[in-house]
Amino acid sequence: MALLVQFLLRLSFGLATGMAITSSKRVTSGYFRNHLYVTLGLTTLAALLSYSVAPEAFWLALGAALFSYIGSICWLYESPKAGKVTLVIVACLSLLGGFAQISSTVIADADQTYVDKGFPIPTEGLKGTADDSEELVRRARNTGIIAGLLRVSTLFSSGLLLGLTMAAMLLGHWYLNSPTMELAPLKRLILAMGVAVVLQAVVSLLGLWGELEYAGSLSTQWILFLVLRWTFGLFGVGALAWMAWQTLKIPNTQSATGILYVAVIGTFVGETMSLLLSAESLFPL
């Protein structure tokens, strides 16, 4: 359940961010109002689950749910400035909720986490002196802190990838309701989605390098999950973003939306695999 809370908060953060960077002058207010109900549902479920499994994130998730509702009212009464402020608040509270859930284990207890995961402590350069034990503890702590910082980074990059992809898909669907809207906002979200794919790939690659550097033997299941995470969850999503961009040149928003639907599934599968793999690893994958 803790992993589900993390997933919901990341998705809420990214979706609110995607709507916040979308022009309210070129996109009708219904897009923001209706999809703030989506963040309301995500954060409400996160609050309900976190009450028992991740209490440190409960109030932040509840606050994000409250501001999602307030934001929907702002857009209902055509107040875009107040609506954009609430979107930023929802994004910040969701991000802080996700950070609160993981911070105690990935930073404060970095050295203990490193030992508990069963990873070998690097011993290169030790000379067999009485200070070796202190040096080993220092190396374990430093490695754990680096892994913790990568986990915090992937919280941000994963949330952007999940949320921006969904925001782009929902906006593409909204063109069916308002076909006269300009394509620029959708193109902007697809570009942002592409940047998010690259950012998440970089963070995941650093995590994979750290895991391969310090991990012991790798199981077949671990490798299969990792392949699925990279092929469909990153490379596949990147390819789909490019296809959606090319489709908009025709232009055909309906086909582009269909492609983005598949991209959303790809991000869900990829980031779910990442959370499952990372739960059993020191570094985020």
C-alpha positions as CSV (number, residue, x, y, z in Angstrom):
1,M,0.0,0.0,0.0
2,A,2.9,2.4,0.7
3,L,4.0,2.0,-2.9
4,L,0.5,2.8,-4.1
5,V,0.5,6.0,-2.0
6,Q,3.8,7.0,-3.6
7,F,2.4,6.3,-7.1
8,L,-0.7,8.3,-6.5
9,L,1.2,11.3,-5.1
10,R,3.6,11.3,-7.9
11,L,0.8,11.2,-10.5
12,S,-1.1,14.0,-8.8
13,F,2.1,16.1,-8.7
14,G,2.8,15.7,-12.4
15,L,-0.8,16.1,-13.5
16,A,-1.2,19.4,-11.5
17,T,2.2,20.6,-12.9
18,G,1.0,19.7,-16.5
19,M,-2.2,21.7,-16.0
20,A,-0.3,24.6,-14.4
21,I,2.0,25.1,-17.5
22,T,-1.0,24.9,-19.9
23,S,-2.3,28.2,-21.2
24,S,-5.7,29.1,-19.7
25,K,-6.1,31.6,-22.6
26,R,-5.9,28.9,-25.3
27,V,-7.6,26.1,-23.4
28,T,-11.1,26.3,-22.0
29,S,-11.6,26.3,-18.3
30,G,-13.5,23.0,-18.3
31,Y,-10.2,21.2,-19.0
32,F,-8.8,22.5,-15.7
33,R,-12.0,22.1,-13.7
34,N,-12.8,18.6,-14.8
35,H,-9.3,17.3,-14.3
36,L,-8.8,18.8,-10.9
37,Y,-11.5,16.3,-10.0
38,V,-8.9,13.7,-11.1
39,T,-6.3,15.1,-8.7
40,L,-9.0,15.2,-6.0
41,G,-9.6,11.5,-6.4
42,L,-5.9,10.6,-6.5
43,T,-5.0,12.6,-3.4
44,T,-8.1,11.6,-1.5
45,L,-7.3,7.9,-2.1
46,A,-3.6,8.7,-1.1
47,A,-4.8,10.3,2.1
48,L,-7.1,7.4,3.0
49,L,-4.3,4.8,2.4
50,S,-1.5,6.9,4.0
51,Y,-3.4,7.3,7.3
52,S,-2.3,3.8,8.3
53,V,0.6,2.9,6.1
54,A,2.4,6.3,5.6
55,P,1.1,8.8,8.3
56,E,3.9,11.3,7.5
57,A,2.2,12.0,4.2
58,F,-1.4,12.0,5.4
59,W,-1.9,15.7,6.1
60,L,-0.1,16.8,2.9
61,A,-2.2,14.4,0.8
62,L,-5.3,15.7,2.5
63,G,-4.3,19.3,1.9
64,A,-3.7,18.5,-1.8
65,A,-7.2,17.0,-2.0
66,L,-8.7,20.1,-0.3
67,F,-7.0,22.5,-2.7
68,S,-8.0,20.3,-5.7
69,Y,-11.6,20.9,-4.7
70,I,-11.0,24.7,-4.1
71,G,-9.3,24.9,-7.5
72,S,-12.2,23.2,-9.3
73,I,-14.5,25.9,-7.8
74,C,-12.1,28.7,-9.0
75,W,-12.3,27.3,-12.6
76,L,-16.0,26.9,-12.3
77,Y,-16.4,30.6,-11.7
78,E,-13.9,31.5,-14.4
79,S,-11.1,32.7,-12.1
80,P,-7.9,31.5,-13.9
81,K,-5.4,33.3,-11.7
82,A,-6.7,31.8,-8.5
83,G,-7.1,28.5,-10.4
84,K,-3.5,28.4,-11.4
85,V,-2.4,29.2,-7.8
86,T,-4.3,26.2,-6.6
87,L,-2.7,24.0,-9.2
88,V,0.7,25.0,-8.0
89,I,-0.3,24.4,-4.4
90,V,-1.7,20.9,-5.3
91,A,1.6,20.1,-7.1
92,C,3.7,21.3,-4.2
93,L,1.7,19.4,-1.5
94,S,1.7,16.2,-3.5
95,L,5.4,16.4,-4.1
96,L,6.1,17.2,-0.4
97,G,3.8,14.3,0.5
98,G,5.8,11.9,-1.6
99,F,9.1,13.3,-0.2
100,A,7.9,13.0,3.4
101,Q,7.0,9.3,2.8
102,I,10.5,8.4,1.7
103,S,12.9,10.9,3.3
104,S,13.2,9.2,6.7
105,T,14.6,6.0,5.2
106,V,16.7,7.3,2.2
107,I,18.6,10.1,4.0
108,A,18.5,10.0,7.8
109,D,19.1,6.2,7.9
110,A,21.3,6.0,4.8
111,D,24.1,4.0,6.3
112,Q,21.7,1.5,8.0
113,T,19.6,1.2,4.9
114,Y,22.8,0.3,3.0
115,V,23.7,-2.4,5.4
116,D,20.2,-3.8,5.7
117,K,19.9,-4.2,1.9
118,G,22.7,-6.7,2.1
119,F,25.0,-4.9,-0.4
120,P,28.8,-5.5,-0.1
121,I,30.7,-2.5,1.3
122,P,33.5,-1.5,-1.1
123,T,36.9,-2.2,0.5
124,E,39.3,-1.0,-2.1
125,G,42.2,1.0,-0.7
126,L,41.9,-0.2,2.9
127,K,45.2,-1.0,4.5
128,G,44.2,-3.3,7.3
129,T,44.6,-0.7,10.0
130,A,42.5,-0.2,13.2
131,D,40.7,2.6,11.4
132,D,39.3,0.3,8.8
133,S,35.9,-0.2,10.5
134,E,35.3,3.6,10.7
135,E,36.3,3.9,7.1
136,L,33.8,1.1,6.1
137,V,31.0,2.9,8.0
138,R,31.9,6.2,6.3
139,R,31.8,4.6,2.8
140,A,28.5,2.9,3.6
141,R,27.0,6.1,4.8
142,N,28.3,8.1,1.7
143,T,26.9,5.5,-0.7
144,G,23.6,5.4,1.1
145,I,23.3,9.2,0.9
146,I,24.0,9.2,-2.8
147,A,21.4,6.5,-3.2
148,G,19.0,8.6,-1.1
149,L,19.5,11.7,-3.2
150,L,18.8,9.7,-6.4
151,R,15.6,8.4,-4.8
152,V,14.5,12.0,-4.1
153,S,15.4,12.9,-7.7
154,T,13.4,10.1,-9.1
155,L,10.4,11.2,-7.1
156,F,10.5,14.4,-9.1
157,S,11.3,13.0,-12.5
158,S,8.9,10.0,-12.2
159,G,6.1,12.3,-11.1
160,L,6.7,14.6,-14.1
161,L,6.7,11.7,-16.5
162,L,3.5,10.2,-15.2
163,G,1.6,13.4,-14.8
164,L,2.7,15.2,-18.0
165,T,1.9,12.2,-20.1
166,M,-1.6,12.0,-18.6
167,A,-2.1,15.8,-18.9
168,A,-1.2,15.6,-22.6
169,M,-3.6,12.7,-23.1
170,L,-6.4,14.4,-21.3
171,L,-5.8,17.6,-23.2
172,G,-5.9,15.7,-26.5
173,H,-9.2,14.2,-25.5
174,W,-10.5,17.7,-24.6
175,Y,-10.0,18.7,-28.3
176,L,-13.0,16.4,-29.0
177,N,-15.1,18.8,-26.9
178,S,-13.5,22.0,-28.1
179,P,-12.1,21.3,-31.6
180,T,-11.4,24.9,-32.4
181,M,-8.7,25.3,-29.7
182,E,-5.2,25.9,-30.9
183,L,-2.7,23.0,-31.0
184,A,0.1,24.9,-29.4
185,P,-0.8,23.9,-25.8
186,L,-0.9,20.2,-26.7
187,K,2.4,20.5,-28.5
188,R,3.9,22.2,-25.5
189,L,2.8,19.3,-23.2
190,I,4.2,16.7,-25.6
191,L,7.5,18.5,-25.6
192,A,7.5,18.6,-21.8
193,M,6.6,14.9,-21.8
194,G,9.7,14.3,-24.0
195,V,11.9,16.2,-21.6
196,A,10.5,14.2,-18.7
197,V,11.3,10.9,-20.5
198,V,14.9,12.0,-20.9
199,L,15.2,13.3,-17.3
200,Q,13.8,10.0,-15.9
201,A,16.0,8.0,-18.2
202,V,19.1,9.8,-16.8
203,V,18.1,9.4,-13.2
204,S,17.2,5.7,-13.8
205,L,20.5,5.1,-15.6
206,L,22.5,6.5,-12.7
207,G,20.5,4.3,-10.3
208,L,21.0,1.2,-12.5
209,W,24.8,1.9,-12.6
210,G,24.9,2.1,-8.8
211,E,22.9,-1.0,-8.5
212,L,25.1,-3.0,-10.8
213,E,28.2,-1.7,-9.1
214,Y,27.2,-2.8,-5.7
215,A,24.6,-5.6,-6.1
216,G,25.3,-9.2,-5.9
217,S,23.8,-11.8,-8.3
218,L,20.8,-10.7,-10.3
219,S,17.7,-12.9,-10.5
220,T,15.9,-13.6,-13.8
221,Q,12.8,-11.9,-12.5
222,W,14.8,-8.8,-11.6
223,I,16.2,-8.7,-15.1
224,L,12.8,-9.3,-16.8
225,F,11.2,-6.5,-14.8
226,L,14.1,-4.2,-15.6
227,V,13.8,-4.9,-19.4
228,L,10.1,-4.2,-19.3
229,R,10.7,-1.0,-17.3
230,W,13.2,0.3,-19.9
231,T,11.6,-0.9,-23.2
232,F,8.0,-0.1,-22.7
233,G,8.3,2.4,-19.8
234,L,11.0,4.7,-21.2
235,F,12.0,3.9,-24.8
236,G,8.5,3.0,-25.7
237,V,7.0,6.2,-24.2
238,G,9.7,8.3,-25.8
239,A,8.8,6.8,-29.2
240,L,5.1,7.3,-28.6
241,A,5.7,11.0,-27.8
242,W,7.6,11.4,-31.1
243,M,4.7,9.7,-33.0
244,A,2.1,11.9,-31.3
245,W,4.2,15.0,-32.3
246,Q,4.4,13.9,-35.9
247,T,0.6,13.1,-35.9
248,L,-0.1,16.7,-34.9
249,K,1.6,17.9,-38.0
250,I,-1.2,16.4,-40.2
251,P,-3.0,17.6,-37.9
252,N,-5.0,14.8,-36.4
253,T,-5.7,15.3,-32.7
254,Q,-7.9,12.2,-32.4
255,S,-5.1,9.9,-33.6
256,A,-2.5,11.7,-31.4
257,T,-4.8,11.2,-28.4
258,G,-5.0,7.5,-29.1
259,I,-1.2,7.3,-29.2
260,L,-1.0,9.2,-25.9
261,Y,-3.5,6.7,-24.3
262,V,-0.9,4.0,-25.0
263,A,1.9,6.3,-23.7
264,V,-0.1,6.6,-20.4
265,I,-0.3,2.9,-20.1
266,G,3.5,2.7,-20.8
267,T,4.3,5.2,-18.0
268,F,2.0,3.3,-15.6
269,V,3.7,0.0,-16.3
270,G,7.2,1.5,-16.4
271,E,6.9,3.5,-13.1
272,T,5.1,0.6,-11.4
273,M,8.0,-1.7,-12.3
274,S,10.4,1.0,-11.1
275,L,8.7,1.2,-7.7
276,L,8.7,-2.6,-7.3
277,L,12.3,-2.9,-8.3
278,S,13.4,0.1,-6.2
279,A,11.7,-1.4,-3.1
280,E,14.1,-4.3,-3.2
281,S,17.2,-2.2,-4.2
282,L,19.4,0.4,-2.7
283,F,19.3,2.6,-5.8
284,P,16.2,3.8,-7.6
285,L,15.6,1.9,-10.9
